[in-house]
Amino acid sequence: MRDYPTLKALDAFRGLFALAGVNYPVMRRILQAKLTMDRRRTPTAFSQYNAKADDGRDRNALAGALWLYALMGLIMVPFVILGDAFWFQMSLVFGIFLFFASTAMISDFSSVLLDVRDRNVLGTKPIDRRTIGAAKAVHVFLYLATVTAALIAGPLVAGTIRHGPGFAALFLAAVALIDLLVVAATAMLYAALLRWFDGERLKDTINYVQIALSIAITAGYQVLARSFGLVDLQAGFEPSPWHLLLPPLWFAAPFELLLRGTTGTVAAAGAILAFAVPIAAIALYARMAPAFERSLVKLASHGGKPRRSGSRRTSGRLAKLLCASREEQAFFRFASSMLTAEREFKLKAYPSLGFALVFPFIFLFQGLADMSFAEMAATRWHLSIYLGGIMIPSVLYMLKYSGAYKGAWIFRVAPSADRSAMHRGTVKAALTRLLAPVTLLLGIAYFAIFGIGFAPHFAAAALGFCLYAALCFLFSKKTPPFSESFVGAKGGGIEMIAFMLLLAAFFLLHLASTYAVWGVWAYIAVLLLANRYVWRTAFRVS
């Protein structure tokens, strides 16, 4: 295994670990194995980054993702260099950093802090618990330090140039304290969840945080593009005692005290909290660590209360309503269960749903910068709802993947006379479970902005999405659903670009229909007929 630079730097503290009763050579070997596995593990925020190179060799997925973290860190640069209003500027900077650091840490806790392999593999070897615990703690801090370095590289350099070395020293101290707070707070959060909930509930929580992080990273690109549009950052800020409830303000307080000479009770209290709370939190976590380690056994269990049957009943009713044959109904119910239950599929596919919700609103907010709601309601900006359709190709593409793909042999032995029913039922389940909720949420928001006159346009967009989904399946490779491994899965490439152009064609047809008196209603009639024909023919399998 490779001898990493971080391990060489850690060797300087060998004596301290020995004084703490840690077997340093053994801990170093454990860390070496963990760091090697980290190189092969793709961080969940960038789960679409392929961990295999084209020649089949392992790619350093973490290193590739760190470049993206560094890019996201550039969001903080304008707030660091524009002006000297440290209360306002640094509160924003540390708020952004706290968000990214905590969500990144939570999203990867399933393979870092909540790693049950230590208990199963190392716990059976002649290694004392203190050494195992030290290896896990150092691994956690090394991971967070790596992500932190990528996030703060841009603002640290910019702030040092703008404000001098004193700023750099305070900034590094502040992010180090925030890292301590993030580790302690997140560990205690999971300790509480492990105390009150079963392992399955905790795994679900981790999964949804991972999905939220992926969405936040994508939305952050839009924030980044607009952050550099700031030309003058002047903000008056009068601190009040209630501001001490906001952790980012704690870490901004030392900048006001030491760099601007600001005095006052709030500034002094904030600076004290910035130092005292992280230290107290990490000390509390150290006391809780033994009980926390004992609770990790829940993660290896699959027990807990059985899931309620209400979802199955709803799936059965929808299957009878939307599917013609019993075979199609069976595949509809099966696909519905997979879409809502399999964590790995949700992690890969659900971020697309978030993008479909985020992008239309980003587009609307851009328009609202130049006009009022009343003015926008009189325009054709309602057609931006078609941005919600960007998720359809990626979700349909992901339907062929599964973490339990080895069970796909059942499709080859299932006594089904109509193989097209398998695909039709699966796609209908995806549209019902994934597309319909997103489209309805967008519809509610658009009705609030554009009024009841948006109704025919909403109907046309919904019918267009249904036809679009069928066409995407028609022109894609016919692979049995959930039959391939996620390992080596790629994004679809040229095929996805072609599908995006097809979505643009639907948008242009809808736009053209708005210039005729009854154009939208005629377009709806055409879509109804086209859906009826395409849905009958697109799923035929030779």
N, C-alpha and C positions, 0 to 999 in steps of 0.2 A: 504494500500500500504506500501511497505517496506521503512524504513527510511535509506537511503543510506549514507555511510561514506562521500561521497563528499558533501552531503547536511549538514552533521554535521560540516564539515570543513568550509563550506560556512557561517555557523552561526556566525563565528568569525568576519565576515565583515558586519554584520547586520546594524551596525551604519552607515557605508559608504553608503549603499543602501538607508537608511532613509534620509541621507543628500542630496542624489541625487533625492529625491522625489519619491522613489519607495516604493510601499506597499510590504514590505518584506514577511510577512506571505502568501499573495496571490501568490507572485512570487515563493516562496518555494513550494507551493502546485502544481503550474503549472509544475515546474521542476520535482517534484516527479512523476507526471503522465508521463512526457516526458521520464524520465529515465526508467520507467517501460516499456514503449513501445519500448525503445531501446533494452532492454533485449530480446524482442520477434522478433525484426527485424534483419534479416541476412544481414550483410554488403555485398555490391554487389561484392566486390573482391572475396568473398567466397560464392557465391550464391548457390553452390551445397551443402553447409553445411545445414543439415536438422534441421529446427527450432523446430521439434517435437521429443521428446524422444520416445522410443519404447512403453512406457506405456501411450502415448498420452499427457503427461504433457509438458508445455512449457519449452524449453531448453534455457539457456542463450547463444544465438547465438553469441552475440558480444564478450562475454568472450572467447568462443571457437575460434573465429577468431583472437582475440588478441594474442593468442599463435602463430598463423601463422605469424602475423605481427612481433612478437619478433624473430621468426626464420629468417624472411627476413632481420631484422636489423643486423643479424650476418654478412651479406655481408660487413658491414662497419668495422668490427673488425680488419681484417688484415691491413687496411689502417691507423688505429689508433695506432697500437702497433709496426709496422715495421719501425723503424727509427725516425728521428726528422725533416724531410723535411716538415714542417707544411704547407708551401704554397701549395705544391703538394698534400700531404695527406689529409689535411682538406678540400681543395677544392673538392676533390673527395667525401669525406664523406658527406659534405653538399650538393653537387650536387645530390647524391643518396637520402639523406633525403628529400631534397626539392621536388624531383620527387615523392617519395612515399607519402609524406604528402599532396602535392597539388592534386595528382590524387585521393587519398583516400577521400579528402575533396570534390572535385568536384563530385565524383561518388555518394556521399550520400547527396548532396545539395538538391535533390528533396524531401527528407524527413527531412531535418534539417533546413537549411537557407530558402529554398523556400517552406516552409510549409504553404499552404493556409488555413489549418484548424484553425490556430490561428485567421485568419480574419473571418472565417465562424462561429466558435464556441465561441471563447472568445470575438470577437468584438461585439457580440450581448448581452454580459453580462455587468453589471456595474463595469467594470475594466478599469482603465485609460490606455491609449496607452503607457505611459512611462513604466508601469509595464509589459505590454505584450512585449514591445520591449526589456526590460532588461532580461526577462525570455528567449527570443529567443537568445539574445547575449550570455548569460551565458551558455545556452545549447550548442551553437555552440562551444564555447571555451572549455567546459567540454569534448565534443566529440573529438575535435582535441587534447586536452591534454591527453586523454586516449590512442589514437592511437600513439601519440608522445612518451608517456612513454614506450609503448611496443616496438617501433622501436629503441629507444636509450638505452634501458636497457643494452644490450650486449656491445656496444661500450663505454658507460659511465663507466661501471665497469672495462672493459679492459684498457681504457685510464687513469682512476684514478690510477690503479695499476702500469701502465707503466710510467706515467708522473707526478703523484702526485695530491693533492687536487686543486692546482691552475688550472690545466687542467679541472677538473670537474666543477669548478665555471664558467670558460669561456665557456665550452661546454653547460652547462645548460642555460646560458644567451643567447648564440647564437641560440639555438633551440627555446627558447621563442620568440626571435625577428623574427625568420623565421616563427613561427606560426602566429604571428601578420601579417606578410607580406602575408602569404598564405590566411588568412581570408579576409584581405582587398582587395588584388588583385583579388581573385576569386569572391568576392561580387561585385566589380566594373565591372568585366567581365560580370557577369550575369545582372547587371544593364544596361550595354550597349546593351546586347542582347535583354533584355526586352524592351528597348527603340526603337530599330530598327526592331525587328522581333516579330512575333506572338508567343503565347504560345506553339503551336505545334512544331515550329522550335526549340524552346529552349528545349523541351522535347526530341526531336531527338538528339540534341547535347549532352545532359546528357547521353542518352542511349549509344551513341558511345564511350563516355569517360569511361563509366562503362565497356564496352566490352574490351577496350584497357587496362584497369587496370587489368582485369582478365588475359589477355594474358601476361602482364608485370610481374605479380606475378609468373606465371608458368615458364616463361623464367628466372626469377630471381633465381629459384632453381638451374638452370644450372650454372648461374654466381656464386652462393654460393659455389657449388662444386669445381669450379676452383679457387675461391678467396683464398682458404686455400692452394693452391699449390704454392703461392708466398713465396719465401724464402728470398729474399733480395730486399728491396724497396729503391732504391737509385735513386733519380731523381733531376737533376739540374734544377732550375727554375729561370729565370731572368724576373722579373715583368716589364711590360711596361704599359703606360697609357691606351692603348686600353683594357687591361685586366679588367679595371674597368667596362666594359660593362657586365661582367660575375658576377651575384649575388653571386654564391658560393664563389668566391674569396674575396668578401667583408667580409664574416664571417670567412674566414681563416686568414685575416690580423691581428686581435688582437692576435692570437696565435704566429705569427711571432714577433709582437711588444713586447709582454709581456713575452713570454716564451723563445724566442731566442735572444731578444734584437736587432732585425733587425730594422734598421732605413731607412728612405727614404720617398719620397713624395707619392709613390703608396701605401705603407703600411699604412701610416697615413690617406690618402684619403679613402682607403678601410675600415678602422676601423670606420671612421666617417659615411660613407655610410651605414655600417652595423647597426648603431644605428639610424641614421636620417631617412632613407627611410622607414623602418617599422613603426616608430612613425608617420611620415607624412602621410603614406598611411592609417593608422587606423584613424587618425584625419579626413582625407578627406572622408573616408567611413562613419564616424559618421555624417558628414554634409549631405551626400547623402542619409542616411538611411530613412528619411521620404518619399522622392520621390521614393526610392526603394520599400518601403512597399506599396505605392499606385500602383506601377507597377505590383505587384504580382497578381492583379486581372486577368491579362492576362493568368496566368497559369490555371485558372479555366474555361477558354473559350476553345472552340473547333473550333474557327473560323479560318480565314486566307484564303489565295488563294487556290482554289481547285487544286488538284494534276493534273499534265499534263496527258493526255491520251496516250502518247507515250508508256509508260510501258505496258498499257493494250493492245495496238496494237501489241507490240512485243510478249507479252504472247499469244495472239491469233494466231499469225503466228507460233510460236513454237508448240502450241498445235496441229495445223493442220498438222505440219510436223512430230511430234513424236507420236501422238496418233491416233489410228485406228478408234475408234468409237466417236460419238458426246458426249456420256456420259463421256467417258474418257477425252475428250477435256474440258468438263465443269469442271470436278474435277481438271484437270491440271491448269486451269485458276484460280479457287478458291484457290487452295493450293499456287500458285504463289503469289497471293495477300496477303495471310496470312503470308507467309514466309518473305515478304519484308515490311509489314506494321505493324505487331503486335510487339510492343516494348518488351513485357515480353518474347515472344518466342525468339526474337533476343538476349536478354540479357542472356538467358539460353543456346541457341544453337550456337550462333555466335562465342563465345570463342573457340569452337572446330575448327573452320575454321582457327583462328589465330594459334592454336597449330599445325595444319597441315602444315602451312607455316613456323613456327619457327623450329620445330624439324628436318626436313631434312637439314636445313642450319647449325644447331648446329652440326649435324653429319658430314657435309662436312667440316666445319671449324676445327673440331677435326682432320680430315685427312690432311687438309692443314698445320697443325702445323708440320707435318713430311715430306711433299712432296710439290712439286710445282704444278701449274695448269696443266702443260704439263704432268707431271708424273701421276697425278690423272686421266687425260683424257684417259690414257692407261690402267686403272684398271676397276674393276666392281663396283666402288663406285656409278655409276649412278643408281644402284638398290636401293639406299637409298631413291629414290622417293616414295617407298612403305610406308615410314613413313607418307606421305601425306594422306594415306588411313585410318589413325587412327580415323579420324573424322566421318567416315561413320556410324559405329554402333551407336554412341552417337546421331548424328543428326537424324537418322531414329527412334531411341528410343524416342526422344523428339517430334516427329511428332504427337504423341497422346495427347500432352498437349497443353493447351491454356488458356489465361486469360479470354476468352469468351466461355468457355467450355459449358455453359448452353444452348448455341445455337445449340448444337449437335443434338437436337431432329429433326432437319431438315433431318438428314440422315435416320431416321426411317420412315419419311413420304415422302421422295423424290421418285418420280415414276421411279425408275431405275430398269431395269430387270437384270442388270449385276452388282452385288455388287463388283466383282473383279475390275471393272473399277475405282471404288472409290480409292482403294489402289494403283492400277497401275498408275493412273494419279497423285496421290499425291507423290509417290516415284519418278516418272519421273520429277515432278516439283522440288523436292528437289535436285535431281542430276543435273538438268539444272541450277537452281538458285544458288546452294551452292557449289556442287562438281566441276562442270565444270570450273568456274572462278579460283578456287584454283589450280586445276590441270593444267590449261593453264599457270598461273603465274609460277608454279614450272617448267613446261616444257620449258618456255622461258629461265629461269635461267640455267637449265640443258643443254639446247642447247648451251648456251653461253660458258659453261665449257667443254662439251664433244663433241661438234661439230655435224655435220649432221649425223654422224654414230649413234647418239642416237635416230634417228627417229623410227626404228622398236621397240626399247625398250619402247619408249614413247607410241606407239600404243598398245603394249602388256600390259603396265601398265594401260592405260585408259580402255581397254576392260576388264582387270582383275578387276578394280574398279567397273565397271558396273555389272559384274557377281557377285562380292562380295556383292554388295548392294542387289541384288535379293535374294541371299542365306541368307543374314542377315534377310531379311523380311520373307523368307520361314520358318526359324527356330525360329521366334519370335512370341509373342502373337498377334493375329489379332484383333486389337482394332481400331474402327473408328477414323480417323484423327481428331485432335484438339477437342477431346471429354472428356478429363479429366483435372482436376485442377492441377496447379503446386504445390499446397499445399500438402506436403507429398511426392512429387516426389523424387525418389531415383535414384541412378546411374546405376542400372541394374545388379550389383553384378557379380555373377558367369557367367551369360549370356554374359556379356561384355568380360570377360576373355576368354571364348570359342571363341568369335568372333575375338579377337586378335590372338589367335592360328590359326584360319582360314586364317587371313591375312598373317601370317607367312608362311602358306602352299603355298599361291600364290607366295610369295617371293622366296621360295625354288624351286618351279616349274620353275619359270622364270630363277633363277640362274642355274638350271640344264640344261635348254635349251641352255644356252650360250656356253656349252662345245661341242655342235654338230655344224657342218658346217651350216646347214640350220635349226638349232634347234629353233631359235627365230621365224622364219617365220612359222614353223610347229606349234609352240605354239600359234601364232596369229590365225591360221586356227582353231585350237581346241577351242580357246576362242570364236570365232565367232559362231561356231556350238553350243557350250554350252550356250552362251547368248541367241541364238534363241530358244532353248528348254526350258531353265529355266524361261525366261521371259514370256513364254506362260503358264507355269504350276504353278509357285510359288505363283501367286496371286489369285488362285482359292479359293473361300470361300464357305464352305458347308452350 
